[in-house]
Amino acid sequence: MMAKITEIWRHPIKSHGREAVRAAALSVAQTLPWDRQWAVVHDASDVDGSTWAPCQNFSRSSKAPALMAITCELDEARETLTLHHPDRPDFTFQPDHDSAAFVDWVTPLMPANRAQSTRLVRAQQRGMTDSDYPSISLCNMASHRAVSQKLGRDLSIHRWRGNIWLDGLAPWEEFDWIGKHIRLGTAVLEVKERVVRCMATTANPRTGLRDADTLGVLKTWGHQEFNVYAAVVESGHVAVDDSAELI
């Protein structure tokens, strides 16, 4: 197996925006730098970000599809984010200091019958991914194309909210990697598990409207899974166009 990295994406606020990067330094027992660095707590949760917490404690796109249409840019030096959404004005703020202003900005995107966003918290140990270990999600472009083909329309890769995209593989080849090690650039990751997908993937990342039965399409293959989670076991550097190979 030989493939290459085609795209790298981080999501600074869990479920609230995405940003492409050309390269990243991966560290053992850590997520992709700045990925899910912050998360949005809702009014039915009391978590504070000091330790990892499961996704049901946070506002997320599976319950609020409009969040899927948020994009962002992070100024790492100033720890300042700029958010964009087709139905909201651009918004620049510091997540550690402007939580109330952020809630005001995002509230119109939240369904009235769902738990409401109350505050931002910073993940103090590692990125607040959905897994109970520090994970990086690896996605296969061929599997994505297979879903699009069966659905009969082009889909955005952003429905899957993945970190590292690979091309040059067979569809679903990534499912055979569980328990194996993969070298990405100079880093080595252990592939841990398949990712069970949720309603977030049914929403269009351009409009924030649910418009595709992605889960139904996945079930035609006998599962509801797309991409895999991996954990960094040897620190290193990854970049777009780097090679990827099982070792």
HUFENBEL-V858020 format. One record per residue. N is the residue number from 0. RES is the residue in one small letter. SS is DSSP state (h for helix, s for strand, l for the rest). PHI is phi in radians with two decimals (none if undefined). Layout:
[[N	RES	SS	PHI] [N	RES	SS	PHI]]
//
This chain:
[[0	m	l	none] [1	m	l	-2.48] [2	a	s	-2.44] [3	k	s	-2.39] [4	i	s	-1.37] [5	t	s	-1.84] [6	e	s	-2.65] [7	i	s	-2.29] [8	w	s	-2.27] [9	r	s	-2.10] [10	h	l	-2.28] [11	p	l	-0.96] [12	i	s	-1.89] [13	k	l	-0.87] [14	s	l	1.19] [15	h	l	-2.27] [16	g	l	2.02] [17	r	l	-2.45] [18	e	s	-2.60] [19	a	s	-1.42] [20	v	s	-2.28] [21	r	l	-1.52] [22	a	s	-2.76] [23	a	s	-2.76] [24	a	s	-1.70] [25	l	s	-1.70] [26	s	l	-2.17] [27	v	l	-0.97] [28	a	l	1.11] [29	q	l	-2.31] [30	t	l	-1.44] [31	l	l	-1.00] [32	p	l	-0.91] [33	w	l	1.25] [34	d	l	-1.41] [35	r	l	0.92] [36	q	l	-1.17] [37	w	s	-2.16] [38	a	s	-2.50] [39	v	s	-1.84] [40	v	s	-1.41] [41	h	s	-1.77] [42	d	l	-1.33] [43	a	l	-1.83] [44	s	l	-2.32] [45	d	l	-2.17] [46	v	l	-1.19] [47	d	l	-2.12] [48	g	l	1.52] [49	s	l	-1.20] [50	t	l	-2.36] [51	w	l	-1.06] [52	a	l	-2.41] [53	p	l	-1.17] [54	c	h	-1.10] [55	q	h	-1.14] [56	n	h	-1.44] [57	f	s	-2.21] [58	s	l	-1.21] [59	r	l	-2.63] [60	s	l	-1.28] [61	s	l	-1.14] [62	k	l	-1.76] [63	a	l	-2.28] [64	p	h	-1.04] [65	a	h	-1.05] [66	l	h	-1.11] [67	m	h	-1.10] [68	a	h	-1.58] [69	i	l	-1.41] [70	t	s	-2.10] [71	c	s	-2.71] [72	e	s	-2.30] [73	l	s	-1.89] [74	d	s	-1.61] [75	e	l	-1.11] [76	a	l	-1.11] [77	r	l	-1.63] [78	e	l	0.88] [79	t	s	-2.06] [80	l	s	-1.99] [81	t	s	-2.05] [82	l	s	-1.86] [83	h	s	-2.27] [84	h	s	-2.71] [85	p	l	-1.06] [86	d	l	-1.91] [87	r	s	-2.37] [88	p	s	-1.20] [89	d	s	-1.01] [90	f	s	-2.45] [91	t	s	-1.99] [92	f	s	-2.83] [93	q	l	-1.88] [94	p	l	-0.98] [95	d	l	-1.30] [96	h	l	-2.20] [97	d	l	-2.08] [98	s	h	-1.04] [99	a	h	-1.13] [100	a	h	-1.14] [101	f	h	-1.10] [102	v	h	-1.03] [103	d	h	-1.04] [104	w	h	-1.20] [105	v	h	-1.53] [106	t	h	-0.95] [107	p	l	-1.09] [108	l	l	-1.60] [109	m	l	-1.67] [110	p	l	-1.07] [111	a	l	-1.17] [112	n	l	-1.64] [113	r	l	-1.99] [114	a	l	-0.96] [115	q	l	-1.66] [116	s	s	-1.13] [117	t	s	-2.12] [118	r	s	-2.93] [119	l	s	-1.66] [120	v	s	-2.21] [121	r	s	-1.67] [122	a	l	-1.25] [123	q	l	-1.57] [124	q	l	-1.81] [125	r	l	-2.93] [126	g	l	-0.96] [127	m	l	-1.49] [128	t	l	-1.26] [129	d	l	-1.27] [130	s	l	-1.47] [131	d	l	-1.46] [132	y	l	-2.39] [133	p	l	-1.19] [134	s	l	-2.07] [135	i	s	-2.18] [136	s	s	-1.58] [137	l	s	-1.89] [138	c	s	-2.16] [139	n	s	-1.86] [140	m	h	-1.04] [141	a	h	-1.16] [142	s	h	-1.15] [143	h	h	-1.09] [144	r	h	-1.11] [145	a	h	-1.13] [146	v	h	-1.12] [147	s	h	-1.04] [148	q	h	-1.10] [149	k	h	-1.20] [150	l	h	-1.32] [151	g	l	1.45] [152	r	l	-2.77] [153	d	l	-1.27] [154	l	l	-2.00] [155	s	l	-1.31] [156	i	h	-1.14] [157	h	h	-1.28] [158	r	h	-1.04] [159	w	h	-1.65] [160	r	l	0.90] [161	g	l	-1.46] [162	n	l	-1.64] [163	i	s	-2.09] [164	w	s	-1.80] [165	l	s	-2.10] [166	d	s	-2.28] [167	g	l	1.82] [168	l	l	-1.95] [169	a	l	-1.46] [170	p	l	-0.98] [171	w	l	1.18] [172	e	h	-1.04] [173	e	h	-1.08] [174	f	h	-1.19] [175	d	h	-1.49] [176	w	h	-1.57] [177	i	l	-0.98] [178	g	l	1.49] [179	k	l	-1.79] [180	h	s	-1.89] [181	i	s	-2.26] [182	r	s	-1.68] [183	l	s	-2.05] [184	g	l	1.03] [185	t	l	-1.84] [186	a	s	-1.65] [187	v	s	-2.16] [188	l	s	-2.16] [189	e	s	-1.75] [190	v	s	-1.39] [191	k	s	-1.78] [192	e	s	-2.92] [193	r	s	-1.29] [194	v	s	-1.87] [195	v	s	-1.37] [196	r	l	-1.60] [197	c	l	-2.20] [198	m	h	-1.11] [199	a	h	-0.97] [200	t	h	-1.23] [201	t	h	-1.40] [202	a	s	-1.63] [203	n	l	-1.33] [204	p	l	-1.20] [205	r	l	-1.58] [206	t	l	-1.89] [207	g	l	1.36] [208	l	l	-1.86] [209	r	s	-1.27] [210	d	l	-2.58] [211	a	l	-2.60] [212	d	l	-1.52] [213	t	h	-1.09] [214	l	h	-1.18] [215	g	h	-1.09] [216	v	h	-1.14] [217	l	h	-1.02] [218	k	h	-1.16] [219	t	l	-1.18] [220	w	l	-1.63] [221	g	l	1.51] [222	h	l	-2.69] [223	q	l	-2.20] [224	e	s	-2.14] [225	f	s	-2.61] [226	n	s	1.19] [227	v	s	-2.36] [228	y	s	-1.67] [229	a	s	-2.33] [230	a	s	-2.11] [231	v	s	-1.27] [232	v	s	-1.99] [233	e	s	-2.40] [234	s	l	-1.10] [235	g	s	3.14] [236	h	s	-1.98] [237	v	s	-2.17] [238	a	s	-2.64] [239	v	l	-0.96] [240	d	l	1.44] [241	d	l	-1.14] [242	s	s	-1.42] [243	a	s	-2.36] [244	e	s	-2.65] [245	l	s	-1.27] [246	i	l	-2.26]]
//
